[in-house]
Amino acid sequence: MSDSEEDSQDRQLKIVVVGDGACGKSSLATRFAQEAFGKQYKQTIGLDFFLKRISLPGNLNVTLQVWDIGGQTLGGKMLDKYVYGAHGVLLVYDITNFQSFENLEDWFSMVKKANEESDVQPVISLIGNKIDLEHMRTVKADKHQRFCQENGLISQFVSAKTGDSVFLCFQKVAAEILGVKLNKAEIEQSQRVVKADIVNYSQDTVARTVNPPRSSMCVVQ
Ligand SMILES: Nc1nc2c(ncn2[C@@H]2O[C@H](COP(=O)(O)OP(=O)(O)OP(=O)(O)O)[C@@H](O)[C@H]2O)c(=O)[nH]1
């Protein structure tokens, strides 16, 4: 392979992740880059940074620089600088926290303003996180879809906790930036197998269950 071919296959894309505090940005970035999840909330001060190399159809390798931006930076002086020149932006909210959805207007305005003078206009995706908590949802899916349609955003629902669609949401944004089409099979392949939490049934509960579970883990395809 010639040098120029190698260069063209190893592009770096800057992807920034923004949204309210505690909506799950660090969890999303950590799930994507390190395939891990921590239940405990640790507030991001300023920003964190992750690198992950992914492959797209056509043997295209790209390295994503993921900028995980602390929710408390909204209104701060540094935010414009973090967001400037991004190729992709993930606008994240928590589907169980209505306020985090309402505040997206502010995050979105900030993203547009920060890139006003940039040559690159970012691909923006709206990410509804915590879909493992569907029973606690307070933001209706049609509100989410409307926001996407009105603003030309890619729509995604994910769970950083289970990993559901996390890889896919980064992959879709990278593909859109590079003008690569993902086919149905590739999209399905990127939806990870989800492992449920291990539930410890007490002896009492098992005794009362007609069909006691055979295994403490289930796999959702
Ligand atoms: N159930 C569930 N909890 C999640 C999910 N993603 C994140 N959390 C939890 O939500 C809390 C906040 O997650 P973080 O990833 O730290 O949130 P953040 O948006 O980075 O917060 P800031 O650093 O303040 O900007 C943590 O307790 C996470 O374990 C998810 O998909 N499902």
The ligand as an SDF file (V2000), in Angstrom:
LIG
                    3D

 32 34  0  0  0  0  0  0  0  0999 V2000
  -29.7640    3.1140   34.0010 N   0  0  0  0  0  0  0  0  0  0  0  0
  -28.8310    3.7980   33.3330 C   0  0  0  0  0  0  0  0  0  0  0  0
  -28.0020    4.6170   33.9970 N   0  0  0  0  0  0  0  0  0  0  0  0
  -27.0710    5.2880   33.2780 C   0  0  0  0  0  0  0  0  0  0  0  0
  -26.9520    5.1470   31.8730 C   0  0  0  0  0  0  0  0  0  0  0  0
  -25.9470    5.9580   31.4640 N   0  0  0  0  0  0  0  0  0  0  0  0
  -25.4680    6.5570   32.5560 C   0  0  0  0  0  0  0  0  0  0  0  0
  -26.1210    6.1610   33.6580 N   0  0  0  0  0  0  0  0  0  0  0  0
  -25.9010    6.6040   35.0540 C   0  0  0  0  0  0  0  0  0  0  0  0
  -26.1630    7.9990   35.1140 O   0  0  0  0  0  0  0  0  0  0  0  0
  -25.2450    8.6460   35.9990 C   0  0  0  0  0  0  0  0  0  0  0  0
  -24.5520    9.7730   35.2780 C   0  0  0  0  0  0  0  0  0  0  0  0
  -23.7430    9.2460   34.2330 O   0  0  0  0  0  0  0  0  0  0  0  0
  -22.4610   10.0090   33.6540 P   0  0  0  0  0  0  0  0  0  0  0  0
  -22.0140    9.2230   32.4620 O   0  0  0  0  0  0  0  0  0  0  0  0
  -21.4660   10.2810   34.6990 O   0  0  0  0  0  0  0  0  0  0  0  0
  -23.1360   11.3860   33.2130 O   0  0  0  0  0  0  0  0  0  0  0  0
  -22.4780   12.6530   32.4750 P   0  0  0  0  0  0  0  0  0  0  0  0
  -23.4630   13.1060   31.4660 O   0  0  0  0  0  0  0  0  0  0  0  0
  -21.1150   12.3160   31.9710 O   0  0  0  0  0  0  0  0  0  0  0  0
  -22.3930   13.7150   33.6480 O   0  0  0  0  0  0  0  0  0  0  0  0
  -21.4280   15.0460   33.8140 P   0  0  0  0  0  0  0  0  0  0  0  0
  -20.0320   14.5600   34.0090 O   0  0  0  0  0  0  0  0  0  0  0  0
  -21.9670   15.7570   35.0180 O   0  0  0  0  0  0  0  0  0  0  0  0
  -21.5910   15.8790   32.5860 O   0  0  0  0  0  0  0  0  0  0  0  0
  -24.3060    7.5460   36.5010 C   0  0  0  0  0  0  0  0  0  0  0  0
  -24.7690    7.1100   37.7590 O   0  0  0  0  0  0  0  0  0  0  0  0
  -24.4310    6.4570   35.4610 C   0  0  0  0  0  0  0  0  0  0  0  0
  -24.1750    5.1600   36.0060 O   0  0  0  0  0  0  0  0  0  0  0  0
  -27.8530    4.2600   31.1970 C   0  0  0  0  0  0  0  0  0  0  0  0
  -27.8430    4.0600   29.9790 O   0  0  0  0  0  0  0  0  0  0  0  0
  -28.7750    3.6190   31.9800 N   0  0  0  0  0  0  0  0  0  0  0  0
  1  2  1  0
  2  3  2  0
  2 32  1  0
  3  4  1  0
  4  5  2  0
  4  8  1  0
  5  6  1  0
  5 30  1  0
  6  7  2  0
  7  8  1  0
  8  9  1  0
  9 10  1  0
  9 28  1  0
 10 11  1  0
 11 12  1  0
 11 26  1  0
 12 13  1  0
 13 14  1  0
 14 15  2  0
 14 16  1  0
 14 17  1  0
 17 18  1  0
 18 19  2  0
 18 20  1  0
 18 21  1  0
 21 22  1  0
 22 23  2  0
 22 24  1  0
 22 25  1  0
 26 27  1  0
 26 28  1  0
 28 29  1  0
 30 31  2  0
 30 32  1  0
M  END
$$$$
